[in-house]
Amino acid sequence: MEIELRGFIVDDESAEICRYFGYTVTCPKDIRDSINGAAEGEEVTLIVNSSGGSLVAGYEMYCALADYKGRVTAVIQSHAASAATVVMMACSTVKAYPVSLICIHNPSTVTEGDALAHKKTIKELEVIKESIINAYMGRAKASREELAALMDKDQFIAVDEAIRLGLVDEVISPALEASQIINAAGYPVITDEMRRMYAESRKASPTALKDNKALIKAHLELLKLC
């Protein structure tokens, strides 16, 4: 059985709002519902294509996967970053393609208030960082200090480095999945304005887009880029 961790990680309450505005998101309920729909002990594959998001929601997903009685294998296709890397630590095995990218980094938040409020937030972020490292240490070959230093760098690492650290167990080869890095001439760049026009076209006539002037204009914009 396959389940997906795709797009941003958000809490259950925010998921439908984000989807309404066109965001691709995954929430803890998605993971729980998928697991509950599996046969008892059925092997589950978690397909990961996520930049992360809410760490608290990620922790919920982590616990749901960790409590599942069957074997769970995570497969990183394009990328796994931030809270998504925490979620996949609950899986029995983590696999990745040669093109996959992984990024672990420090937690962040916003604080309002006086100096004491900011100092309190700093301490909380330090504690949260340690909790993230706890998740990694369940499988990592690296030390806490090495992982903490890598989180400070906040940069993508390749699969071979992730395997050395113990964050990934196996490379899937020889099949390759397309990454988000562009390697083409005349690649169509879709602007926010083009997305807005397309959305308006869908609302105006979902089944007759070819006759919509806004869509024709969007096509012309694409042709200029090629």
Buried (B, 14 or more C-beta within 10 A) or exposed (E): BEBBBBBBBBBEEBBEEBBEEEEEBBBBBBBBEBBEEBEEEEEBBBBBBBBBBBBEBBBBBBBBBBEBEBEBBBBBBBBBBBBBBBBBBBBBBBBBBBBBBBBBBBBEEEEEEEEEEEEEBEEEBEEBBEEBBEBBBEBBEBEEEEBBEBBEEEEBBEBEEBBEBBBBBEBBEEEEBEBEEEEEEEEEEEEEEBEEBBEEBEEBEEEEBEEBEBBBBBEEBBEEEE
